[in-house]
Amino acid sequence: MLYPSGNAKTFDYSDTIYAAAGGTVGCLETSDLDQDGWLEVWTPNYDGSYIELFKISPIKAAELLQ
């Protein structure tokens, strides 16, 4: 997943792996399934024959390092 990390004029982005799928991941889709104002990311794993659902929500940077 790419997220903005610097100057918007130079399109500075960083990438992160939010799930180790262990297989081929197809096109991601987003929705607000439960209509709480936060997006969910649908992540299909073609090799594993399943779809994982991840919620995008606010989190403190320190929590990412734990």
N, C-alpha and C positions, 0 to 999 in steps of 0.2 A: 504494500500500500504506500502510495506517495503522499506526503503532506508538506505544505509550505514551511520553509525553515529559514528564509532570509528575505532578501530583497525581491519584491514582487516584480520590479522592472526587469530583473535579469532571470526571472523564473527559477529561483533557488528552491530546490526540493530535496528532501531526504526520504529514504525508503526504510520500511520496517517490515518484518515478517510478523504477522499477528497470529498465524497458525501454521504449524508444520504439517502440511496435508499429507505428505508422503505419497503423493500421486499427482496426476495431471489435474490442475484446477482450470475450469472453464471461465467464462465471462461472469464477473461478479454483478449482482443486481442489488439495488437498495430499495427499501420501502420503510414506512412507519407502520408496521404491522399492528401494533397495539395502540397507535395514535397517542403516544405520550410525548411527542415532540422530538424524539431521538431516533435516528435511523438505525435500521437493522441491515446487515450485509449478508446476503445469501451467497454461500460459497460452495459451488458444486465440485465434488471430487469424482472424476470420471473413472479412475482406476479403482477407487474404493466403493463405487456405486452408492454414494450417499451425498446429502447436502447438509452443510453446517450453517447455522444462523448465529451471527455475532451482533451484539448491540453496541453502537457507538454512543458513548456517554462521557461526561466530563470526568477527568481523573487528574490527580496531582502528579507532577513529574517524578516526585520521590517514590510514589507508589509503583511506577514503571520499573524502577531499579531494584525493587525487592524480589 
